[in-house]
Amino acid sequence: MKEERKRILAMVEEGKLSVDEALLLIEELDKKEKNMEEKKEALLTELSTTVKDEGAKAQGSFKEDSSGHKLHSAMDKVVDFVDSAFKKIKDFDLDFNFGQSVDITHIFQQGGAYLNQLDIDVANGSVKIVPWEESEVRIECSAKVYRVESQDEARRKLLEDAIFAIEGQKLRFSVQQKWMKVEATVHIPRSDYETARIRLFNGPISAENLTVKDFKAKTANGKVSFANLICKKLETETANGPITVAESHIYELEAETINGALRVDGSLRHAELQSFNGSITCKATNEDCELLEAKTATGSIDLYVPAGIAASGELKSNLGSFKLGLDGLDIIEEKSEMVQKSLRFKPKGESYSPLRVYADSKTGAIALRPAK
């Protein structure tokens, strides 16, 4: 867009365009840029709604069709739709639409802060949370700023649009301009936090070694990766990208992605995992785990629990197979119909069953195994 403006101005200098004609052309360019921003934002909103509608149609096809070939065909159509929709999002690149950018770095910092809440909201870029032993807050930003001519102008725009504040015991950091791509590494004092909220429109989220009571992290387009978290409740969601939660202690976990795999391991009390187009792997290392619920349309489900744990529950699939690798289980009901398979089980004898398992994959295999 910047190069097109330069060509218009050059044509005015050469007498090929009048000033009024040039202004009209520049006005049209501005409208085009605005339409591109609105189109990208609308793509993700429309995608989420349409995927759910297509998923409902696919499930209807499962019930109505009577052959495995037709079932595969119905799901293949949905998967093709998801893949093509997200390809449109990936192809809608900032560099392509906004032209050249200016790269800058900037550090926001404040010492002597006592925090128990985090609120971070970035339109485009990435967010990484890193607790450290220092008492200061330090946010290291690497930014690409579009629609500017120099580093000084880029820095001024970032400082004008970014919000960095410590309000009481809450850290607020926000960059809402969609024509800035800000990769932020957030260093915070190592402490026990009450709440953490991280939101991105476009980009990945990651955190490690964080202790927080109530943690919500959401991105529309990007992967989510956590390691060594201690949380009472973690809710995380992405429309396009995988979710990984590694070596963490979480009482209540809710994780959902439309297009991507889910991988979770650690100490879990309640875990609800959902993917539309992706596999799910969950390894619970604690014997007091109470609930594992996993749902996916097109991927497999692999659940690992401590050997010898008493478990009860149900596995369901339209086309996939089941594998129960745990000892001490009784099969209480098994169905193997053309369009719906199910397997219900419970511990042998009168043993108390602390763990309930529910797994549902429309096309993939489901396995429940002892963790190694």
Steps between C-alpha positions, in 0.01 A plus 500: 500500500787740582660441159167571328475832684851593388408425137191720528703790641763452227227521235380828655855642482527392137168664417331172409242539779329799653496549877128419514552180300786399730289560811224280359747218431652525849151495652427177309825348632397585856163331447676192362725475806203534735308233312797261529508542879125446529515196271764327711307560823177377340668185368565360846157596634326338203729197516416413859125510429525314170719222636245429771222493240698268273578277797129473579430407137771235513350348814165495323664314215634244747147428618338495155758314292529124515846432358853568618587650160228766530607581855859557392376713212293722729789558741749555217287788375505663843877454536558648154289798600700556820835470320400742223354751746815516708715520187317823420595635843866400463514653152365829639849611602581839651810549285299436184213730589675786676824509300837571656549530874751658737653277767559640848559373852376656821499408868222593740601460863412595854674401820369416843167365378287265708262319262227242530313562171602504133298646212669483159328574168690512169348513152787357294827342612574265789502493879741302718473510881823437693504526883838598643662573834519877450245735660448707184265454204679502166329461161743458212331586170620426150260676265429534132318828442323560169392825332805691627811640330768489772600338828422820691147505362460128569611540862268796550206301360575206730521724807179679404299182449643271769358498852743402775372558851501355848167573661503395863620141476402450135734517200334628182668476162309561178578569135181508293625637167471220244769654280762441768650157563633495855691202638497552877702310761348585837729456801305512827601440862473136600194489725156343547253684277123520545402551134667514159329598174679482164326578170638512146325540170788361294802325652626241750481500881751331730575493872718297734558461874190706579286456812153649458161422650283590198665510155326576167692512172342541157629562147307488175793389285809348662634222715475490880780341704537479879752322720535452875181684588329479837134600459173446674321571172638537147280588202676524165370524145626550145316479169805404295797333664609227741475518879772352721495485880810324637606386847238710677281474810145608415186437701256590221601520133289603199681507164346537155631541146316479170800417280791344687620226731469498880782361718473509880700336776530552872293484816136557404184481710242591231591533130264584212678493163347569159628525142303502179784416260786346699611221730488507881768354728461530877721349770376533858778417748298523823290226657237744631396604148118513488396588144650469151272610216628515142312571176623531143343462157789391279790394725594219734480511881774356722447515876763388752430452871696348791515121488255332737268799530128418528323652200149501357360665193402479135677508163307599186590512132332477161790348307793453739612207713539467879793379707474452877846432640414525870476199729211444739217622276167339418324572170139568591370589152642487149333609176646465153242628256566632151488869593554497875738305722516530876670329793407543866717371782545506877745360759467132589320423822369774727811715478451874537561678169652847538569543128226550241600485133297624202657492154327567167670501157290498184761342274809420710611220731473534880744347748512495881840380624715495814756780515863390488 
